[in-house]
Amino acid sequence: MEAPQAVIALALDEPDGHRIPLHWHSRAQLLYASEGVMTVTTDSGVWVLPPLRAMWIPAFTEHHIRASGRLSMRTLYIRPDAVQDFPPSCRIVSVSPLLRELLVYSTTLPRRYDPGDHAGRVMGVILDLIRFSDPVPLDLPIPRDPRLRKIFDRLMNVPAEGRTLEQWGRRVGATGRTLSRLFRAETGMSFHQWRQQLRLLQALRLLGRGDPITSVALDVGYGSLSAFVSVFRKTLGVTPGRYFRSDSQVFRRG
């Protein structure tokens, strides 16, 4: 992290289920998996990263990572003064075919280089290709209210839980109306929208490790495969079966 180079690339391969505990870096990070799915959690949200998406993590942001499926992580550590007008909060980055190839290639280059040599020019092109205009929702805001956090903790472990807000209220000590108002205020979503987003992200994690689509649909709380496929396609633009296979379909949307 103390190297003078503006960008340093690192390759890391881990098995399914591997966890990287809570940590932070003194550099910003562009986190990408060429294979497998990563779930990244900070104190403000949860992001699920399939192979067509990367994540921008600003310097000193605490986060932990969980792998779903065999994980091939390709990461750039970027000196904060090397970029301008990059967001101060975590953001999803669409990974074009060119950016994907360059990210993978960058990890084969020497870590010590001069800005004007081959490695330095490659790193410069990568920075130029980073775009923060991804419309596909792959994140979930984490509410801070302790009553909502109880709901979040339960649903992250059991996404198929089907309690209504009124039923949750009796469990956490609040009225359904109060919980509804808090969800809007803290997440910008209704409880129904927020829970659907949570289920979608959990489904991506399970699909990433190779679980059958039908079992994923039931595990995350859908009563039928067709209902799950309908929501998945409406949100991400393709069916679950094609999402990890068809780069072109997803890139047309993202």
Sequence and secondary structure as in RCSB ss.txt:
>XXXX:A:sequence
MEAPQAVIALALDEPDGHRIPLHWHSRAQLLYASEGVMTVTTDSGVWVLPPLRAMWIPAFTEHHIRASGRLSMRT
LYIRPDAVQDFPPSCRIVSVSPLLRELLVYSTTLPRRYDPGDHAGRVMGVILDLIRFSDPVPLDLPIPRDPRLRK
IFDRLMNVPAEGRTLEQWGRRVGATGRTLSRLFRAETGMSFHQWRQQLRLLQALRLLGRGDPITSVALDVGYGSL
SAFVSVFRKTLGVTPGRYFRSDSQVFRRG
>XXXX:A:secstr
   S SEEEEEEEE TT EEEEE  SSEEEEEEEEEEEEEE SSEEEEE TTEEEEE TT  EEEEEEEEEEEEE
EEE GGG SS  SS EEEE  HHHHHHHHHHTTS SS  TTSHHHHHHHHHHHH      S  EEE   SHHHHH
HHHHHHH TT    HHHHHHHHTS HHHHHHHHHHHHSS HHHHHHHHHHHHHHHHHHTT  HHHHHHHTT SSH
HHHHHHHHHHHSS HHHHTT HHHHHHH 
